[in-house]
């Protein structure tokens, strides 16, 4: 076999990979013909109809690629193919594979939702998720996830978040799945000297194998008691090595804790700065005050206000900032339009009948009318409001009982039950009958 070619065999599938240099395809085409001849010599038949060829070419001046012929039949040239369950495209992107994986996982979310409706406990739902959904998301993830776009990763993570809402527990993110499986795969390669990639793992100066655990795995923070013991043993004259052996802590960690204690006289966690907020405290007060005065202010308006003040942020940052202030974007409630005279009349009625006995209300018939519009205003309006403030006048949309293209209905009820529903064809007014 020519050094530029590689044959990958898996059960009844065979893949020939050829590296074409300087437009010389002879070695690649000869390899295909030799494979065809070998199949004939061993009484095996190649299904040309199922055989596909995919060309990966990133040159600026791409030349025409002549199709392969096997036994006189041309091999179809495709833009993408599926190998061992993974979709590969000629541009070497993974969007097609991500779309296929997400679609397959979303279909199984329906069954997870159905199981939840049967009041199955969260542990059982989690087991179903890991076996039917997580297994799909993580299939061959070490091969393709690392080169996924941000958009593709968000698509997969949305499936995990949906499953979390259904089950009601926290689940490993798609990035955690990728990291865990990469570490597991790398460890298996390190432990297998016969693996082709075993030599890629170099030795540390100590002579130990440099496994991903030494560079990628998360470490557990030492408890305050352990840190205090390290300081006590240091003050008692113990060396860093002996302290580490006694407490089972790395020497470098012991030294870091001792240096911290000498500098700050404490073993507590110091305040971590983290990334600074994009919006200053004054900016937060400004946008909070703006939406408090006018809850219908849009995120775009707030972005423009801050930009005029010299701060450039996104709409998502605006949403996160207002959410931390207890404000959430909600649809404005539709309530009847009450003028001041209406409010005074209702308040007067309530005060006059506040002490009426319950028996009197059994003789009262309550009536009201409603209008069903054929062409009404169904648009919604979003407002920024706090919890339990949906009926505040600033957070509502007043409605009126008039308009064209509608029918008017009148109904009533009393303590003995509902009355009839009557369609009113004439114009209604407030004159008592």
Secondary structure as UniProt FT lines:
FT   TURN            3..4
FT   STRAND          5..10
FT   TURN            11..12
FT   STRAND          13..18
FT   TURN            22..23
FT   HELIX           26..41
FT   TURN            42..43
FT   HELIX           48..50
FT   STRAND          52..53
FT   STRAND          69..70
FT   TURN            71..72
FT   STRAND          73..74
FT   STRAND          76..77
FT   STRAND          80..83
FT   TURN            84..85
FT   STRAND          86..89
FT   TURN            90..91
FT   HELIX           95..117
FT   TURN            118..119
FT   HELIX           122..129
FT   HELIX           130..134
FT   HELIX           135..137
FT   TURN            138..140
FT   HELIX           141..144
FT   HELIX           145..147
FT   HELIX           150..167
FT   HELIX           174..190
FT   TURN            193..194
FT   TURN            196..197
FT   HELIX           198..200
FT   TURN            205..206
FT   HELIX           212..214
FT   TURN            215..216
FT   HELIX           224..235
FT   TURN            236..237
FT   HELIX           240..247
FT   HELIX           251..264
FT   HELIX           281..293
FT   TURN            295..296
FT   HELIX           299..308
FT   TURN            309..310
FT   HELIX           315..324
FT   TURN            325..326
FT   STRAND          328..331
FT   STRAND          333..336
FT   HELIX           340..352
FT   TURN            353..355
FT   HELIX           358..361
FT   TURN            362..363
FT   STRAND          366..373
FT   STRAND          382..385
FT   TURN            387..388
FT   TURN            390..391
FT   HELIX           393..395
FT   STRAND          396..399
FT   STRAND          406..414
FT   TURN            415..416
FT   STRAND          417..418
FT   STRAND          422..424
//
